[in-house]
Amino acid sequence: MSSGNSKLLVSCKNKSGAEKHYLPALEAAGWTGPTLLVAPGDPAPDLAGAAGLLLTGGYDIHPRHWDADEPVHSKAEVDAERDDFELPLIRAAWERNLPILGICRGEQILNVALGGSMIQDVPDHYGCEDTRHQHGTPEVPDMHHRVQLAPGSRLRSLLGEDVFLVNSRHHQAVKRVAPPLVAVGWHLDTAHPDTGPIIEAVEAADPKRWVFGVQWHPENLVNLKGPAGDAARDLFAAFVEALG
């Protein structure tokens, strides 16, 4: 499916990586329209002809974007240039009510752009082992832990699964959910007495908006058999359908 000449914007750090790992998932889901890869250093894209926005994975977000006084964590690898490129892009896409899909860092920067905050280091915050959420590669995904979706959520309806295994390659996570979003997915085995279980998925509170973010990497799972592959394919198919 494509939306006439409307282009899909894919925001990334490395365009060749996005072409290798994200575009095949979109094409397999039926996207046949034009795709524009944008990265820090590019001119701000014109959203007037955009069908939607995909936010890809990458490095960490600077804490100044949610708290001017919070220092950068010693384990954080901040990509300030990408922050500065993506934050206004996300807000502009939100203002235009474009479909937005955020993946891993993409979910995180979506949350920050709309007023949320982040846990800068998962092992430090949750007191878990350093490797709990750092497994596998894009080429060889390690199906490492389960995600529980909220039964009444739109994401649950789109993916057709309540609980399924996901891959996990991150050390930051959503802390305070942005006011226009709601948390709809969790890894229940990583929890904190103050912040609850680690958030694995968010969606727009307004059901008229197609805006979702997931902490795992479904682009690496679309060729798998079983519930995880089904959920990944369903997510991209729903995104492509929303693009019109």
N, C-alpha and C positions, 0 to 999 in steps of 0.2 A: 504494500500500500504506500502511496505517497500523497502529499497534499499539493497537487499541482506543481508549481515551481517553488513552493515554500521549502526552505532549507532547514535541515536539522543541524543545530549547533552542538558540537562536542568539545567541551572544554577540557584541556589536558595539559600536562607538562611536556610530554614526549609524543610527538605526532606519529612517529613510526610505531611506538608501542600501542597507541590508540588504534591505529590501522590494523595491527596484528590481533589485538585481543578484544576490542569492543565492536568494531565495524562488522566482523563476521556474525556476531550474535544479533545485531540489528538486521542485517541482510537475511539471515535465516528466519527471522521473525516476520519478514515481508516488507521491510523498508526498501523502496526503490527510488525514492526521491534524492535530491542532492544533499550532500553532507559537507559541512564546513568545519574543519578542525581549527580550533583557536587555542592559543597558548600565550603566556606572558611575553610581551614584546610585540605582539600583533596589535593592530589598531582595534579599538573597541568595535565589535561587530554591530551591524545595523539589525535591530530586532524587528524592524517593520516587516521583513519578509521571512521571519523565522516560524517554523512549525513547532519547535520545542527545544529544550536544552537538556543535554546529558552531561553530568558532572562526573568525571572519572576519578580513580584513586590517585594517591600520591603522598607527599610528605605532610608535615604537621602544620597546624594553624597557630599563629602568634597569639598569645593570651591577651594582648592589648585590645583585641577586638571584642572581648567580653568583660575585661576588667583591667583598667589602666594600671592598677597597682600589682597585678599578679606577675611574678617573675617567670621567665622561661624555665621549664623543668630541665634538669641536667640531661635527661634522656631524649628530649625533644629535638627533632630535626626540622626546624621551622622553614617554611617556604614563603617568606614575606612577599616576594614578588608575585607569586601566584595568588596569595590572599588579596593583594591590591587589585589584581586583574579580575578575580572572580566575584568578590563581594558586590561591586556595583552591577555586574552582569546578572547575578542572581536576583538582586532587588528589581532590576529593570524587567526581567522575565516574569517575576511575580506580579509586578504592576500590570503587565500585559496579559496576565492570566494564562501564560503558556504552560503546556505540560512540562514538568521537570522531573527527572529521575537522577537521584544522587547515589553514587556507589562508593562505599568506604569513605575516603576523604570527602567525596562528593556529598554523602549524607551529613558529614560533620560540618562542612562549610555552608551547606544549606541551612543547618540549624543555627550556626553563628550569624549568618547574613540576616536571618529573620528575628534575631534577638536572644538566642540561646547561648549556653556556655558549654565548656568542654572539661572532661577529666584529662589532664595532660599525660598521665602515665598510668595505665591500667594496673600493672603489677604493684606499683607504689600505693595506689588508692585502695585496691581491693585486697592487698596482702597475698596475692596469688603468685605462683611461679612465673618467671619471666617469659616462659615459652607457651603459656596457656593459650594465648591468642595469636601466636606467631608460628604458623605451620604451612608447609607446602610452598609451591611456586605457581605462577600463572600457567605454566606448562603442565605441572603435576600437582593438581589440587589435592590437599589433604582434608578429607571430610572429618572435621575434628570435633565439633560439638553441635548440640541441638539448639534450634531456635523455636521458641514458643510464641505463636501469634495470638493476639487478642481475638476471641471468637467472633465478636461483632464487627471487627474492623473491615474496611474495604480491601486492605491488603490480603487478609485471609480469604475474602471472596474471590479476589483475582487469582491467587495462587492455588486455591483448592486444598490447602493443607493446614492443619493446626500446628503440627510439630514435624520438623524435618532437620536432617543434618546439613551443615554448611561448612564451607572452608573459612578460614580465619587468619588474616594477616594484618593486624593492627595493634597499636599500643595506646591509642587515644580512643575516647568514647564520649558520647553525648552525656552531659551532666544535667544542666537545666534545659528542659525542652522549650524551644521558642514558642511564644504565645500562639502563633497561627498554626502550630503543629501539635500532634499528639503522639506519644509513644505507643506503638502497637506490636512490638516484638522484643523479646528478651532472651538472654541466656541465663536461666534460673540458677545455675550452679556457680555463677560468679556474682556475688552480692555483697552489699555493704549496709551496715545498720542504718546509716543516714540517707543514702541515695538509692537503696534497694538493688534489685538485680541489674546487671549491665544492659543498657538499651541496645537493641540490635536493628530496630526499624522504626521509622516515623512516617506519618502521613499528614496531609493537610486536614485541619479540623473541619474546614468547609467542604462538604461533599461535592460541591460543584467544581472544585479544583482538582486537577490530576497532578498531584505532587506527592512523590514518595521518595524515601531514602532508606537504603539498606546498608548494614555494616559489613556484610560479607561480599564476595566477588562472584555474582551470578554469571558474569561474562565467561568465566572459566569453567562453568558447570553445564552449559547448554548441550554438550554432547554426551552427557552421562545418562545412563538409564536409572530409573527409580525416582523416588519423590523429589530428591534434590534437583535432578535434571529437569523433571516436570515443572517444578516451581520456577526454576531459572528461565525456561522457555516461556512459561506463562507470563512472567514479569515483562520480558521483552516484547512479547506479543501484545500485551495490554498497552505498553508504551507506544508501540507502533500504531495501534488502533487509535489511541488518543491523539496522535499526531495528525490524524485525518487523512 
